[in-house]
Every structure is written in C-alpha cells, then in structure tokens.
Amino acid sequence: MNKTLIMGKAKEPVEQEEVQEKTDEEVEQEVAEALGQLFQQSSQESTMRVAELYGEINEEMGSNIVASMLILKDSGRKTVEEDDEVVETYEPFELFISTPGGTAVDMFAIYDTMRMVKEDCEIHTVGLGKVMSAGVVLLAAGTKGKRKIGANCRVMIHSVIGGHHGSIQNLENEMEEVRWVQDQYNKALCAETDLTPRMLKRLLSKNVNIYLTAQEAVDYGIADIIV
C-alpha cells in the first residue's frame, strides 16, 4: 500500500510537468495574439476622423477643407453584406468650426461639397468659440441631429457686406451680385435651419450684427446639441 502510494505520488509531478509545459506554450501564444488584437484595436480607436475649419474662410481655407472632406469620405468607405448583397457604407467624420466668417463664394464651395458628401457620409459639425457670418451656414449644414455647439460658443448672423468703386454702371452690376449672394445665403440658411424667410428677413432688417447664444442657435435649428 505504501509503495503504491509512493509510486502514485512519483507519477503525478511528471504528468503535471508535461501538462505545464504545453500550457506555457499555449499561454505564450495566446498572450501574443491578445496583445496583437489589443494593439490593432487601440490603433483603430485612436484614428481621428476630423476636419478643422479654424480661422477666416478664404480660398486657401476652402481648398483645404474641401480636400479634407473628400479624403475623409473615401477613407471611411466600407463594404458590408446585407441580404446577400454587397453594400457600401461610410464612416461619419467630424467638422470642427471656429471662424469669424469670410468670403461667401469660398463658403459656398465648402457648403456644396458638404451637400454632396452628405448623400453617402454623415458630417457631424461642431461649433466652438465663434461661428459667425459665412460659418453659420456650414455649422447648420451638418447632418441633422449630429450638429453640436459649445456652451460658450458665440453665433453671429448679418447681411452680406460688399465694397466696390468705379463707374455707376459697374457699381450697379456689383450691387446685383451682392443681392444674388445675399439671396443664396438666405436660402441656404433657411434650408438648413428652422428659420423661415420671414424670420430671417426680420432679423437682418435690424442692419446690425445679430449675436446668438448656443441655446438660441439650437432654438433656431442652427445646431442640435449643446456640449
């Protein structure tokens, strides 16, 4: 009986050692795989899909923002299978905006690009600091329900400003252009917000800069969420 017990005890360490050796190899492999997955996941989560519109809206700014949005849309393209069909989807991206405004034509270049991109890809706009003049349309042009504004952000709306000189014929021609730009601005702002043409006309008729709080911007439908 004692011999049997001793032999049994002698065999146990051998068997345990063999099992332990295999377990170590398996654990090492599992740890390596887990670290690889963690690194991959961390890299994916740290990839920021953001475009930044900071400063005056001009030709250079417009060019950079248009290019950024097109690249972000293309880089976020994915294919998924739905009902045995391959469907293309696009990851949304954020557009941070802090601007005193700028030239209307460059704003319209950005705005029209946003309209095209939004057909497939959500754009989550975020207004910070100041969103004024031409920038208001861009904040409002984000995907509805996904437009954020900082609690301390200042929004400002005013009429189109134009300055020209020359012959009376040239001035009359330029005035027609200013009226066209103002009309397009009004249409875009009303299309992207809860403002009606009558409400906007009443605001602009004061002929001064109209400053809005973040809450007022939400009330007018320029943004959706205060952050």
Disulfide bonds with the S-S distance in Angstrom:
none
